[in-house]
Amino acid sequence: MLNEFSRTELLIGKEGMEKLANSRVAIFGIGGVGGYTVEALARSGVSQLDLIDDDKVCLTNINRQIIATRSSVGKYKVDVAKERILDINPKAQVNTYKTFYTPENANEFDFSKYDYVVDAIDTVVGKLEIIERSKKANVPVISSMGAGNKMHPEKFEVADISKTSVCPLAKVIRQQLRKRKIKNVKVVYSKELPIEPKEDMAISCRNHCICPPGTVHKCTNRRAIPGSNAFVPSVVGLIIAGEVIKDLIEYKD
């Protein structure tokens, strides 16, 4: 019967669609990268999604985050994403967690329940914890490296963390994973050197913070506020979604 996923089924077959419908994927971080990952997974027929992010949509998110619009400013990102998913696929099961993931609250999540884990958060300690928990649970994980301060989406590639170079974030993660004796971690990264943001105090969050009321983890808490655009985080998110889909259905070229 013709349905919203018929065109995808023409590529991966009925069995592939059934695998996606029965797969549960956790996405940590529903921002510029994670938001597009969620969107693509939902439009591909993944019917069980766990969304983890404590942030609210901010006006400054509109330039790059698929869930960010004027009408969604001030709303929790996971709530906006869930609404989009259910509008795409009313049969989807969506679990939301308004949580800023850290090693301190990691026990709130049972990684053994997931078929795949996506790391699209910003903090090093959070990324390392997600990867380590996934490995211990024997669950596939893919991690997004730095997508901020970049202008070339075509330079992103999929690689094992041990094969990465140039990317400052990948270097830190690579070194820390080596210390923990963790191997074989799939990441999406770029060899493009980060651009130095053009600091303009007239449009700086440091001087003109407009975070929605109740926002705990503000940009102003960062040492540096990265620049971004509409076409880099989105590409990274879609690359990640593609890897998740292909791995779940065991796709072979």
C-alpha positions in Angstrom: 0.0 0.0 0.0 1.3 3.4 -0.9 2.4 5.4 2.1 4.7 8.2 3.2 7.8 5.9 3.0 7.1 4.3 -0.3 9.9 6.0 -2.1 12.4 4.9 0.5 11.1 1.4 0.3 11.9 1.4 -3.5 15.5 1.7 -2.5 15.8 -0.5 0.6 12.9 -2.9 0.3 10.2 -4.0 2.7 12.6 -5.8 5.0 14.7 -2.7 5.3 11.7 -0.6 6.2 10.7 -3.1 8.8 14.1 -2.9 10.4 13.9 0.9 10.6 10.4 0.8 12.0 11.6 -1.6 14.7 14.8 0.3 15.6 15.2 2.5 18.5 17.7 5.4 18.1 18.9 7.8 20.8 20.0 11.3 19.7 21.9 13.3 22.2 21.8 17.0 21.3 18.9 18.4 19.1 20.7 21.4 17.7 22.1 22.3 14.3 23.5 18.8 13.7 21.2 16.7 15.8 18.0 18.4 14.6 18.7 17.4 11.0 19.7 13.9 12.1 16.3 13.5 13.8 14.4 14.9 10.8 16.1 12.5 8.4 15.6 9.5 10.7 11.9 10.3 11.1 11.5 10.8 7.3 13.3 7.5 6.7 10.8 5.5 8.8 12.7 5.1 12.1 9.8 4.8 14.4 11.4 4.8 17.9 13.4 7.9 18.8 14.8 9.1 22.1 15.6 12.9 22.1 17.9 14.2 24.8 18.5 18.0 25.2 17.7 20.5 27.9 17.9 23.6 25.7 15.2 25.9 24.5 14.9 27.3 21.0 16.7 30.7 20.8 16.3 33.4 18.1 19.9 32.9 17.2 19.2 29.3 16.4 17.0 30.2 13.4 20.0 30.5 11.0 20.9 26.8 11.2 18.5 24.6 13.2 15.6 23.0 11.4 13.4 23.1 14.5 14.0 26.8 15.0 11.4 29.3 13.7 9.8 32.4 15.1 6.9 30.4 16.5 9.2 27.9 18.2 11.4 30.4 20.0 11.2 29.8 23.8 10.0 26.2 23.5 12.0 23.2 24.5 13.9 21.7 21.5 12.9 18.2 22.3 9.2 19.2 22.4 9.4 21.0 19.0 11.2 18.0 17.5 8.7 15.5 18.8 5.8 17.5 17.3 7.6 17.5 13.9 8.2 13.8 14.1 4.6 12.9 14.9 3.5 15.2 12.1 5.7 13.1 9.8 4.8 9.8 11.3 1.9 9.7 13.8 2.8 6.1 14.6 6.3 7.0 15.9 7.2 6.5 19.5 9.1 9.5 20.8 10.6 9.8 24.2 11.9 13.2 25.3 14.4 14.1 28.0 15.0 17.7 29.0 18.4 16.7 30.2 21.9 18.2 29.8 23.8 15.0 29.5 26.8 14.6 31.8 28.6 11.7 33.6 26.7 12.6 36.7 23.3 11.8 35.2 24.4 9.1 32.7 22.8 6.4 34.8 19.4 7.8 33.9 19.8 6.2 30.5 19.9 2.5 29.7 22.0 2.3 26.6 21.2 -1.4 26.2 17.7 -0.4 25.0 19.0 1.4 22.0 19.9 0.0 18.6 22.0 3.0 17.7 23.3 6.1 19.5 24.0 9.5 18.0 26.3 12.0 19.8 25.5 15.5 18.6 26.4 17.4 21.8 29.1 20.0 22.4 30.9 19.0 25.5 34.0 16.8 25.6 33.1 15.1 28.8 29.6 14.3 27.6 30.8 12.9 24.3 33.3 10.7 26.0 30.6 9.4 28.4 28.2 8.7 25.5 30.8 6.8 23.6 32.0 4.8 26.6 28.5 3.9 27.6 27.6 2.8 24.1 30.7 0.6 23.9 30.0 -1.0 27.2 26.4 -1.8 26.0 27.7 -3.0 22.6 25.6 -0.5 20.8 26.8 1.3 17.6 27.5 4.9 18.1 28.4 7.8 15.8 29.9 11.1 17.0 29.8 14.5 15.5 33.1 16.4 15.7 33.4 20.2 15.3 30.8 21.7 12.9 31.1 25.3 14.1 33.3 28.0 12.4 33.3 26.1 9.1 32.4 27.1 5.6 32.9 23.9 3.6 30.3 21.2 4.1 31.9 19.2 1.2 35.0 18.6 3.3 33.3 16.5 6.0 33.9 12.8 5.9 33.1 9.7 7.8 36.1 8.0 9.5 37.2 6.0 12.5 38.4 8.4 15.2 41.9 7.0 14.9 42.1 8.2 11.3 41.1 11.8 12.0 43.4 14.8 11.6 43.4 18.6 11.7 40.1 18.9 13.6 40.9 20.2 17.2 37.9 18.5 18.8 38.7 15.2 17.1 42.2 15.4 18.5 41.0 15.8 22.0 38.5 13.0 21.7 41.0 10.7 20.0 43.6 11.2 22.8 41.0 10.7 25.6 39.6 7.5 24.0 43.1 6.1 23.6 43.7 6.6 27.3 40.4 4.7 28.0 41.5 2.0 25.5 38.4 2.5 23.5 38.7 1.7 19.8 36.6 1.7 16.6 34.5 4.8 17.0 32.8 6.2 13.9 32.8 10.0 13.6 32.0 12.7 11.1 34.7 15.3 10.9 36.4 17.9 8.7 40.0 18.7 7.9 39.0 22.4 7.3 40.8 24.7 9.6 38.3 26.5 11.9 37.6 30.1 11.0 38.3 32.7 13.7 34.8 34.3 14.4 34.6 38.1 13.6 33.8 39.4 17.0 31.2 42.2 16.8 30.0 43.4 20.2 26.9 44.9 18.5 25.6 41.4 17.8 27.4 39.6 20.6 25.5 37.3 22.9 27.8 38.4 25.7 26.4 41.9 25.6 22.9 41.2 24.3 21.9 37.8 25.6 18.4 36.9 24.4 18.2 33.3 25.8 14.6 32.3 26.7 13.7 32.6 30.4 14.8 29.5 32.3 17.8 28.7 30.1 20.5 27.2 32.2 23.3 26.5 29.8 23.8 29.8 28.0 26.2 30.6 25.2 27.7 33.2 27.5 29.0 30.4 29.6 31.4 29.3 26.8 34.9 30.6 26.5 34.1 31.3 22.8 30.9 31.6 20.9 31.2 29.8 17.6 30.0 31.1 14.3 27.8 28.9 12.2 25.6 28.8 9.1 22.7 27.0 7.5 24.7 24.6 5.3 27.4 23.0 7.4 25.5 21.6 10.5 22.7 20.4 8.3 25.0 18.5 6.1 26.8 16.9 9.1 23.4 15.9 10.5 22.3 14.3 7.3 25.6 12.5 6.9 25.1 11.0 10.3 21.5 10.0 9.6 22.6 8.3 6.4 25.3 6.3 8.3 22.7 5.3 11.0 20.2 4.2 8.3 22.7 2.2 6.3 24.1 0.5 9.4 20.6 -0.4 10.8 19.6 -2.1 7.6 23.1 -3.5 7.0 23.2 -1.8 3.6 25.9 -3.0 1.2 26.9 -1.1 -2.0 
